[in-house]
């Protein structure tokens, strides 16, 4: 049982780390000499970064991605704290339902963020405010990590739903 508990904790911490990296790191859309995410666009050669503001096309979509990624990360961290609390407070045989619900909310938020970015990426990168042509890029590793975090949080949420507290 102790090995299973350690696996679940490591899996949850990995999910949180993936969410933090994909939310913070500047690699959702990359090209030969630029990288952009939901917060800023950076030119690789000069290391000049431009914040993405309301002057960019489809800024509302970017704000939705920002908000849901931050919410997803917060939900994942709260789910871990709730799991630790429930680990000591639940009676034997009860399920970690509250932890599962919070983790599945995290899963839903990251899915919404990655889906919005997938759907709107062409419009997002056509703004005249970019100081270079960014529409010729490709998805970066932070975007891929967001989808992997979706799978991890989904699996984690289901694991908590199935898991019962044992001795």
N, C-alpha and C positions, 0 to 999 in steps of 0.2 A: 504493500500500500504506500509505503514511503517513497518508493521509486516512481510510482504513478503520480503521486503528489509533486515530486520534484520535476517530472516531465511536464506536468500541467503548468507549473510556475514558470519554467524555462520557456515553454511555448507562448505563454501570455507575455512575458517580458520581451520575447522576440517580436511578437506582434506590435507591442508598443514601440519598440526600437524602429521597426519598419515604418510605422506611422510617423514618428518624429523625423526620420530621415527624409521620407517622401514629402512631408509638409515643409520642411525647412530648406532642403538642399535645392540648388539652382540648376536642375537638369530635367525639367518636364519636357522641354522642346529644345533640341540641340542642333547645331549646324557646324560647319567647318571652323568658323571663327566667332561663334556666339553661343550663348546658352540662355534660356529663359525659363522661368517658372511662373507661379501664380503671384509672385511678389515683385519681381524685378527682371530686367533684361540686362545681361552683361556681355560686353565685347571681350573676347578672349585675348586678343593681341594687346590691347591697351588696359585691360582690366578695369574698364569704365562701366559702371552699372547705372541703369536708369530705373527708377521706381515706376511701377505700373499704377497710373492714377486714372481718374475719371475722364481724362482726355483721350484715352485709348478706346478703340472700337470695342463694343460688347463688354464694357467694364463690369456691367451687372453680372454677366456670366462668370467673370473672374472672381468677383466678390462672392458669388454663390459657391464656387470651388474653394475659395479661401475659408469661408465660414464652415462648410461641411467638413473640410479636412481638419480644421482646428477642433470642431465638435467631436469628430471621430477620435482624435488623439485624447481629448479630455475624457470622453466616455470610456476609452480603453483603460486609462489610468484609474478612473473611479471604479471601474469593474474590478481591477486588481485589488484595490483597497477594500472593496466590499467583500471580495472573495476571502481575503485575509481575516476580516472581521467575522464573516460567516463561518470560517474554519474553526473559530473558537467559540462561537455563540450558538450554532445550530445543534439540535439534538441528533443523536445517532439515527441514521436512516433517512433523514430529510435531504431534499435536493437543493442545489445551489441555484434556485430559480431566479432570484433577484440579480445575481451576478450574470447569469445567462442572458437575461433581458437587456441589461446594460451593455453587455458585449455585443449582442445582436444589433442594438442601436448604433454602436460604433461601426459594425459591419455595414449597416444600411447607409450611414453617413459617408463612409469612404467609397461605397459603390456609387452613390449619387454624385460625389465630387469627380470621380474618374469618368463616369458616364457623361457628365456635362462637358468635361474637358475633351473627351473623345468626340462628342457631337459637334462642339463649337470651335475646334482648334483651327479650322480654316479661317473663320471670321475673326478669331482672336488675333491672328498673326498678320492681318492685312492693314493694320493701323498705320497712318502716316506718321505717328508719333515715334515709331521705332527709328533709330538713326541708321538702320541698315535693313536689307531685305531678309526677313526672318521666315517668310513663307516656304522657303526651300529647305527647311530642316526636317528632322524626324523625331519621333518620340524618344525621350531620354530615359535613363535608368530610374529616375525618381518616379516617373509615370508608371513604369513597370513595377517598381516597388509598391506603389499604391495599389495596383491590382493584386499583387502577392499578399499585401496586408489585408485586402478584402477577403481572400481565401483563408488566411490564417485566423482572422477574427470570426469568420463564419464557422470554421472548424472548432475554434475555441468556445464559441457560444453554444454550439451543439454539445460539446464535451461537458460543459457545465450543466446543461439541461439533463444530461444522462447521468452525471456523476451523483452518487449518494455518499453522504458522510458515513465513514466506517470507523471502527476503532483503530 
